[in-house]
Amino acid sequence: MTATSSHNDHSDNTDVPDSVAAWEERYAESDDAIWSGNPNESLVAVVSEMTPGRVLDVGCGEGADVIWMAENGWDATGIDLSTTAIDRAHRAAESRGISADFAVADVSTWEPEDPDRRGGFDLVTGSFLHTRLPDTREELLSRVAAHVAPGGALLLVSHATMPPWAAEHSEKFEHGMDHHHELVSPNGDFALLIGASPHRWEIELADTRTRQVTSPSGEPAELEDAILLARRV
């Protein structure tokens, strides 16, 4: 997704990054899609160099990244907390004749119906998985990384700096949309990953890249993405 934040976990626990109600309100407040429908440029640049296989996109929103990966040969699955977002993702895929799986799900409890896919994705992606509470990112990364197969990869695209409109969105919604705006670096995420996961990981890419986007109000803006691609070994 272009210029979005993602979300995970239950709203009724104090140690959870975000609330289901918050994200459902965020999507349901508009009758139309709230994102551009274009895949994230940083994700495209990295994934284009990879051999397609099974991919899981955590916090997939309205499905743009999942649809792009499915169009490019990936066996693609997307999960998100918001029912409205997943409904739009289904419709977007169907309108383009794309086969992709979508589910309303929490990454902390979700498992694929197919046992062979449990902990068996060749690539797991997470774009803008920023958390609401401090000191919860390591737990979040451990949950996401648990879905990566041996030899598979984890791709995290994060806000190196927060979008200029983030504060406006935090004030607008009342269910805890105000993320804990920690600065995310690829090496910092890797340190959390190896501390949280029982498996061994190697860095394949750690970079910060700038891209041009359109803000929710229609104005041009520049964002910095922190990119980590780590391989499970």
C-alpha positions as CSV (number, residue, x, y, z in Angstrom):
1,M,0.0,0.0,0.0
2,T,1.2,3.5,-0.7
3,A,1.7,5.7,2.4
4,T,-0.2,3.7,5.0
5,S,0.4,2.2,8.4
6,S,-0.4,-1.4,9.3
7,H,-1.7,-2.9,12.4
8,N,-2.0,-6.1,14.4
9,D,-3.3,-7.7,17.6
10,H,-6.3,-7.5,19.8
11,S,-7.9,-4.3,21.0
12,D,-8.8,-5.7,24.5
13,N,-5.3,-6.3,25.7
14,T,-3.0,-3.6,27.1
15,D,0.1,-5.1,25.4
16,V,-1.3,-5.0,21.9
17,P,0.0,-2.6,19.2
18,D,-3.4,-1.5,17.8
19,S,-7.2,-1.8,17.9
20,V,-9.5,-3.6,15.5
21,A,-12.1,-0.9,16.0
22,A,-9.6,1.8,15.1
23,W,-8.7,0.3,11.8
24,E,-12.2,-0.7,10.9
25,E,-13.3,2.9,11.5
26,R,-10.4,4.2,9.5
27,Y,-11.5,2.2,6.4
28,A,-15.2,2.3,6.9
29,E,-15.4,6.1,7.2
30,S,-15.0,6.3,3.4
31,D,-17.3,4.7,0.8
32,D,-14.3,4.5,-1.5
33,A,-10.8,3.0,-1.2
34,I,-8.6,5.3,1.0
35,W,-5.3,4.3,-0.7
36,S,-4.2,4.7,-4.3
37,G,-4.5,1.0,-5.3
38,N,-0.8,1.1,-6.4
39,P,1.8,-1.2,-4.8
40,N,4.5,0.3,-2.6
41,E,7.4,1.3,-4.8
42,S,10.0,0.1,-2.3
43,L,8.4,-3.3,-2.1
44,V,8.1,-3.5,-5.8
45,A,11.8,-2.7,-6.3
46,V,12.9,-5.5,-3.8
47,V,10.4,-8.2,-4.7
48,S,11.0,-7.8,-8.5
49,E,14.4,-9.3,-7.9
50,M,13.1,-12.4,-6.2
51,T,11.9,-15.7,-7.5
52,P,8.1,-16.0,-6.9
53,G,6.8,-18.5,-4.4
54,R,4.3,-18.3,-1.5
55,V,4.0,-14.9,0.0
56,L,2.1,-13.5,3.0
57,D,1.4,-9.8,3.3
58,V,0.6,-8.9,7.0
59,G,-1.6,-5.8,7.4
60,C,-2.4,-5.8,3.6
61,G,-5.1,-3.1,3.8
62,E,-7.0,-2.9,0.5
63,G,-4.7,-5.4,-1.1
64,A,-2.6,-3.4,-3.6
65,D,0.7,-5.1,-2.7
66,V,-0.9,-8.6,-2.7
67,I,-2.5,-8.0,-6.1
68,W,0.7,-6.8,-7.6
69,M,2.6,-9.8,-6.3
70,A,-0.1,-12.2,-7.6
71,E,0.1,-10.5,-11.0
72,N,3.8,-11.2,-11.0
73,G,3.6,-14.9,-10.3
74,W,3.4,-15.1,-6.5
75,D,1.0,-17.4,-4.7
76,A,-0.2,-14.5,-2.6
77,T,-2.1,-14.2,0.7
78,G,-3.0,-11.0,2.5
79,I,-4.4,-10.6,6.1
80,D,-5.7,-7.5,7.8
81,L,-7.8,-6.6,10.9
82,S,-10.3,-4.6,8.9
83,T,-13.3,-6.3,7.4
84,T,-13.9,-3.3,5.1
85,A,-10.3,-3.3,3.9
86,I,-10.4,-7.1,3.1
87,D,-13.8,-6.7,1.3
88,R,-12.2,-4.0,-0.9
89,A,-9.1,-6.2,-1.5
90,H,-11.4,-9.1,-2.7
91,R,-13.2,-6.8,-5.0
92,A,-10.1,-5.2,-6.4
93,A,-8.6,-8.6,-7.2
94,E,-11.8,-9.9,-8.8
95,S,-12.1,-6.8,-10.9
96,R,-8.6,-7.5,-12.4
97,G,-9.1,-11.2,-12.7
98,I,-6.5,-11.9,-10.1
99,S,-6.4,-15.0,-7.9
100,A,-5.3,-14.1,-4.4
101,D,-6.3,-15.1,-0.9
102,F,-7.5,-12.6,1.7
103,A,-8.6,-13.0,5.3
104,V,-9.7,-10.9,8.1
105,A,-7.2,-11.9,10.7
106,D,-4.9,-11.0,13.5
107,V,-1.3,-12.1,12.9
108,S,-0.9,-13.1,16.6
109,T,-3.5,-15.9,16.3
110,W,-3.9,-16.5,12.5
111,E,-2.8,-19.8,10.9
112,P,-3.4,-20.8,7.2
113,E,-6.1,-23.4,6.7
114,D,-3.6,-25.4,4.7
115,P,-1.2,-27.1,7.2
116,D,1.6,-27.0,4.6
117,R,1.5,-23.2,4.7
118,R,1.8,-22.9,8.4
119,G,5.3,-21.4,9.0
120,G,5.8,-22.2,5.3
121,F,5.8,-18.9,3.3
122,D,8.8,-18.2,1.1
123,L,8.3,-14.5,1.7
124,V,6.5,-12.6,4.4
125,T,6.0,-8.8,3.9
126,G,5.0,-6.2,6.3
127,S,4.6,-2.6,5.2
128,F,4.4,0.1,7.9
129,L,3.9,-2.2,10.9
130,H,4.3,0.6,13.4
131,T,2.9,0.0,16.9
132,R,0.8,2.1,19.2
133,L,2.6,1.2,22.4
134,P,6.4,1.5,23.1
135,D,8.4,-1.6,23.5
136,T,6.0,-3.9,21.6
137,R,7.8,-4.0,18.2
138,E,10.0,-7.0,19.1
139,E,6.9,-9.0,19.9
140,L,5.2,-7.9,16.7
141,L,8.2,-8.9,14.6
142,S,8.4,-12.3,16.3
143,R,4.8,-13.0,15.3
144,V,5.3,-11.9,11.7
145,A,8.6,-13.8,11.3
146,A,7.0,-17.0,12.6
147,H,5.3,-17.4,9.2
148,V,8.6,-17.5,7.3
149,A,9.7,-20.9,6.0
150,P,13.3,-22.2,6.4
151,G,15.3,-20.5,3.7
152,G,12.5,-17.9,3.2
153,A,12.7,-14.1,3.6
154,L,11.1,-11.4,5.7
155,L,10.7,-8.0,4.0
156,L,9.8,-5.0,6.2
157,V,9.1,-1.6,4.7
158,S,8.8,1.0,7.5
159,H,8.5,4.7,8.0
160,A,12.1,6.0,8.5
161,T,10.3,9.3,9.2
162,M,6.6,9.6,9.9
163,P,4.3,11.0,7.1
164,P,3.5,14.7,7.7
165,W,-0.2,13.9,7.9
166,A,0.2,11.2,10.6
167,A,-0.6,13.7,13.5
168,E,-3.8,14.8,11.7
169,H,-5.0,11.2,11.4
170,S,-4.2,10.5,15.1
171,E,-6.4,13.4,16.2
172,K,-9.3,12.4,13.9
173,F,-9.9,8.9,15.2
174,E,-10.9,8.0,18.8
175,H,-10.0,4.3,19.0
176,G,-6.3,4.5,19.5
177,M,-5.0,5.2,16.0
178,D,-2.2,7.3,17.5
179,H,0.8,5.0,16.9
180,H,3.9,5.0,19.0
181,H,6.0,6.9,16.4
182,E,9.4,5.3,17.0
183,L,12.0,5.9,14.4
184,V,12.6,2.7,12.6
185,S,15.9,1.7,11.1
186,P,16.7,-1.5,9.1
187,N,19.5,-2.5,11.5
188,G,17.4,-1.7,14.5
189,D,14.7,-4.0,13.2
190,F,17.2,-6.7,12.5
191,A,18.4,-6.5,16.1
192,L,14.9,-6.9,17.3
193,L,14.3,-9.8,14.9
194,I,17.2,-11.8,16.0
195,G,16.3,-11.1,19.6
196,A,12.7,-12.2,19.1
197,S,13.0,-15.2,16.8
198,P,14.3,-18.6,17.7
199,H,15.7,-19.0,14.2
200,R,18.9,-17.7,12.6
201,W,18.7,-14.8,10.2
202,E,21.0,-13.0,7.8
203,I,20.6,-9.5,6.3
204,E,20.3,-9.4,2.6
205,L,19.3,-5.7,2.4
206,A,19.2,-2.8,4.9
207,D,18.6,0.5,3.2
208,T,16.7,3.8,3.4
209,R,15.0,5.0,0.3
210,T,13.0,8.1,-0.7
211,R,9.8,8.1,-2.8
212,Q,7.3,10.6,-4.0
213,V,3.7,10.1,-2.9
214,T,0.4,11.9,-2.9
215,S,-0.9,12.8,0.6
216,P,-4.5,12.0,1.7
217,S,-5.4,15.6,0.9
218,G,-4.0,15.3,-2.6
219,E,-0.8,17.2,-2.1
220,P,2.6,15.9,-3.3
221,A,4.9,14.6,-0.5
222,E,8.2,12.9,0.0
223,L,8.6,9.9,2.3
224,E,11.6,7.9,3.5
225,D,11.2,4.1,3.7
226,A,13.4,2.0,5.9
227,I,13.8,-1.4,4.2
228,L,15.0,-4.6,5.7
229,L,15.2,-7.9,3.8
230,A,16.3,-10.7,6.1
231,R,16.7,-14.4,5.2
232,R,16.0,-17.2,7.6
233,V,18.9,-19.7,7.5
